[in-house]
Every structure is written in structure tokens, then in C-alpha cells.
């Protein structure tokens, strides 16, 4: 699964999550596709914190689990 699909699936907009993190939307888009495996723990935690602050409780485990799912 792509990170952007996960964020949208949780009812959020990628640009809102990026803004809450203090980064550009394109920086979150880099975790789509094959490079998603390069996300480090700190980045996953920042994404989870931003999503939680926007009203969608999220953990690092939620993010990593979703990104590891096979795309159909």
C-alpha cells in the first residue's frame, strides 16, 4: 500500500498531514512505491504524530503494517 493511499483511507488529506509535520507534500510522496521501505522510525513517528494531532489516532505499527501490505 502507498503511504498516500493509507492517509486518504484514514480520511485525511496528504497536504494537511505534511503541513502538520512542517514538510512539503512531495516529501511524503517519496514513500510511495519501492522507496517506501526506506522510511526510518523517526519519519514514521512524525507521520503518526501528525495524523493523531489531526484527529486520527495512528501508531508507527499502523503505518508500517499498512505499507508492508501487498498491493492488489
N, CA, C and O of each residue as an XYZ file, in Angstrom:
288
protein
N       0.841     -1.172      0.000
C       0.000      0.000      0.000
C       0.892      1.243      0.000
O       1.960      1.262      0.611
N       0.437      2.251     -0.682
C       1.169      3.511     -0.705
C       0.813      4.336      0.525
O      -0.302      4.251      1.040
N       1.759      5.125      0.986
C       1.517      5.974      2.143
C       0.356      6.925      1.879
O      -0.498      7.111      2.746
N       0.313      7.527      0.696
C      -0.769      8.469      0.401
C      -2.126      7.768      0.415
O      -3.114      8.350      0.862
N      -2.186      6.528     -0.070
C      -3.438      5.765     -0.030
C      -3.847      5.490      1.413
O      -5.029      5.555      1.751
N      -2.870      5.183      2.262
C      -3.147      4.938      3.675
C      -3.712      6.195      4.334
O      -4.695      6.126      5.071
N      -3.093      7.331      4.068
C      -3.553      8.595      4.654
C      -4.969      8.913      4.184
O      -5.827      9.277      4.987
N      -5.212      8.772      2.874
C      -6.553      9.024      2.347
C      -7.563      8.036      2.929
O      -8.692      8.409      3.249
N      -7.156      6.790      3.062
C      -8.035      5.761      3.615
C      -8.440      6.037      5.053
O      -9.498      5.596      5.501
N      -7.615      6.752      5.761
C      -7.925      7.111      7.150
C      -8.741      8.405      7.222
O      -9.058      8.888      8.310
N      -9.079      8.965      6.047
C      -9.938     10.147      5.999
C      -9.216     11.476      6.081
O      -9.837     12.504      6.350
N      -7.916     11.468      5.853
C      -7.137     12.706      5.895
C      -6.645     13.087      4.511
O      -6.680     12.283      3.579
N      -6.189     14.317      4.390
C      -5.606     14.831      3.154
C      -4.091     14.899      3.356
O      -3.612     15.389      4.379
N      -3.352     14.405      2.378
C      -1.889     14.334      2.480
C      -1.282     15.702      2.767
O      -0.363     15.816      3.578
N      -1.787     16.730      2.112
C      -1.210     18.061      2.314
C      -1.423     18.551      3.746
O      -0.596     19.302      4.264
N      -2.509     18.142      4.392
C      -2.737     18.540      5.787
C      -1.749     17.847      6.720
O      -1.228     18.456      7.654
N      -1.497     16.563      6.453
C      -0.522     15.828      7.264
C       0.865     16.433      7.075
O       1.598     16.639      8.041
N       1.215     16.716      5.825
C       2.522     17.312      5.537
C       2.673     18.659      6.236
O       3.714     18.942      6.828
N       1.634     19.487      6.167
C       1.694     20.803      6.802
C       1.873     20.662      8.314
O       2.650     21.401      8.918
N       1.165     19.723      8.921
C       1.286     19.498     10.364
C       2.699     19.063     10.721
O       3.201     19.387     11.798
N       3.348     18.319      9.806
C       4.721     17.874     10.029
C       5.739     18.965      9.722
O       6.893     18.871     10.139
N       5.322     19.997      8.997
C       6.241     21.066      8.606
C       7.077     20.709      7.394
O       8.204     21.181      7.248
N       6.513     19.854      6.505
C       7.221     19.450      5.288
C       6.316     19.683      4.084
O       5.127     19.968      4.229
N       6.898     19.559      2.897
C       6.140     19.656      1.659
C       5.455     18.322      1.372
O       5.949     17.262      1.755
N       4.318     18.391      0.698
C       3.579     17.180      0.335
C       4.475     16.203     -0.442
O       4.368     14.990     -0.267
N       5.346     16.728     -1.288
C       6.212     15.882     -2.098
C       7.120     15.005     -1.239
O       7.493     13.904     -1.646
N       7.473     15.493     -0.053
C       8.319     14.694      0.818
C       7.585     13.447      1.310
O       8.212     12.408      1.516
N       6.288     13.533      1.497
C       5.519     12.341      1.874
C       5.322     11.424      0.667
O       5.293     10.202      0.809
N       5.188     12.017     -0.517
C       5.007     11.211     -1.726
C       6.208     10.320     -2.012
O       6.072      9.306     -2.698
N       7.384     10.682     -1.496
C       8.572      9.867     -1.758
C       8.461      8.477     -1.130
O       9.213      7.574     -1.498
N       7.539      8.294     -0.194
C       7.378      6.996      0.451
C       6.364      6.113     -0.254
O       5.990      5.064      0.272
N       5.909      6.520     -1.442
C       5.077      5.662     -2.285
C       5.995      4.798     -3.134
O       7.138      5.174     -3.392
N       5.516      3.671     -3.559
C       6.307      2.816     -4.438
C       7.442      2.117     -3.731
O       7.355      1.842     -2.534
N       8.502      1.827     -4.453
C       9.585      0.999     -3.929
C      10.364      1.662     -2.806
O      10.958      0.963     -1.986
N      10.380      2.989     -2.743
C      11.173      3.646     -1.707
C      10.487      3.644     -0.349
O      11.078      4.071      0.642
N       9.253      3.170     -0.292
C       8.540      3.184      0.991
C       9.267      2.365      2.048
O       9.089      2.603      3.242
N      10.085      1.403      1.624
C      10.826      0.585      2.575
C      11.985      1.344      3.215
O      12.605      0.846      4.155
N      12.279      2.531      2.723
C      13.392      3.310      3.245
C      12.979      4.255      4.370
O      13.817      4.970      4.919
N      11.693      4.261      4.716
C      11.223      5.148      5.782
C      11.855      4.707      7.112
O      11.812      3.531      7.471
N      12.434      5.661      7.826
C      13.021      5.305      9.113
C      11.994      5.481     10.227
O      10.910      6.024     10.014
N      12.351      5.020     11.395
C      11.439      5.055     12.532
C      11.040      6.480     12.905
O       9.883      6.733     13.239
N      11.981      7.399     12.851
C      11.684      8.790     13.182
C      10.647      9.402     12.249
O       9.756     10.126     12.692
N      10.766      9.112     10.969
C       9.806      9.632      9.994
C       8.435      9.031     10.228
O       7.432      9.744     10.212
N       8.382      7.729     10.446
C       7.100      7.067     10.716
C       6.453      7.657     11.973
O       5.236      7.836     12.017
N       7.253      7.956     12.983
C       6.725      8.536     14.216
C       6.182      9.941     13.972
O       5.139     10.306     14.514
N       6.875     10.719     13.166
C       6.402     12.076     12.848
C       5.080     12.029     12.088
O       4.188     12.840     12.339
N       4.953     11.082     11.158
C       3.708     10.931     10.402
C       2.583     10.506     11.349
O       1.486     11.062     11.304
N       2.857      9.526     12.197
C       1.853      9.052     13.149
C       1.418     10.176     14.082
O       0.226     10.332     14.349
N       2.363     10.954     14.578
C       2.032     12.075     15.465
C       1.169     13.116     14.754
O       0.204     13.623     15.326
N       1.520     13.432     13.507
C       0.752     14.418     12.745
C      -0.674     13.929     12.513
O      -1.624     14.699     12.655
N      -0.828     12.660     12.159
C      -2.163     12.109     11.929
C      -2.978     12.115     13.222
O      -4.169     12.425     13.209
N      -2.338     11.776     14.326
C      -3.015     11.777     15.618
C      -3.452     13.185     15.999
O      -4.565     13.380     16.486
N      -2.579     14.168     15.780
C      -2.919     15.555     16.084
C      -4.061     16.065     15.218
O      -4.784     16.979     15.613
N      -4.224     15.473     14.036
C      -5.325     15.858     13.147
C      -6.610     15.086     13.461
O      -7.598     15.199     12.735
N      -6.593     14.312     14.531
C      -7.807     13.634     14.980
C      -7.955     12.186     14.567
O      -9.012     11.587     14.767
N      -6.903     11.616     13.991
C      -6.948     10.215     13.571
C      -5.826      9.474     14.297
O      -4.697      9.426     13.808
N      -6.133      8.889     15.471
C      -5.087      8.199     16.235
C      -4.361      7.150     15.392
O      -4.983      6.248     14.830
N      -3.050      7.281     15.314
C      -2.232      6.416     14.472
C      -0.933      6.110     15.197
O      -0.373      6.963     15.885
N      -0.460      4.870     15.033
C       0.814      4.472     15.624
C       1.800      4.124     14.517
O       1.416      3.952     13.360
N       3.055      4.026     14.879
C       4.082      3.600     13.925
C       3.746      2.197     13.415
O       3.923      1.902     12.233
N       3.266      1.343     14.304
C       2.901     -0.022     13.905
C       1.790     -0.007     12.857
O       1.814     -0.809     11.924
N       0.819      0.894     13.000
C      -0.254      1.012     11.998
C       0.328      1.350     10.627
O      -0.037      0.747      9.618
N       1.231      2.314     10.607
C       1.815      2.771      9.339
C       2.659      1.678      8.706
O       2.483      1.365      7.528
N       3.564      1.100      9.462
C       4.452      0.086      8.886
C       3.677     -1.142      8.428
O       3.998     -1.733      7.398
N       2.674     -1.520      9.179
C       1.846     -2.663      8.791
C       1.120     -2.386      7.471
O       1.077     -3.244      6.588
N       0.556     -1.193      7.344
C      -0.162     -0.836      6.121
C       0.768     -0.770      4.919
O       0.401     -1.203      3.827
N       1.970     -0.230      5.108
C       2.900     -0.106      3.991
C       3.458     -1.441      3.544
O       3.882     -1.585      2.397
N       3.462     -2.414      4.429
C       4.006     -3.727      4.078
C       2.975     -4.605      3.368
O       3.331     -5.653      2.828
N       1.709     -4.198      3.360
C       0.678     -4.974      2.679
C       0.940     -4.993      1.185
O       1.366     -3.997      0.600
N       0.682     -6.131      0.583
C       0.834     -6.269     -0.865
C      -0.257     -5.484     -1.569
O      -1.414     -5.497     -1.147
N       0.118     -4.797     -2.649
C      -0.861     -4.096     -3.461
C      -1.502     -5.087     -4.405
O      -0.828     -5.944     -4.978
N      -2.823     -4.964     -4.565
C      -3.526     -5.882     -5.451
C      -3.798     -5.246     -6.779
O      -4.387     -5.878     -7.656
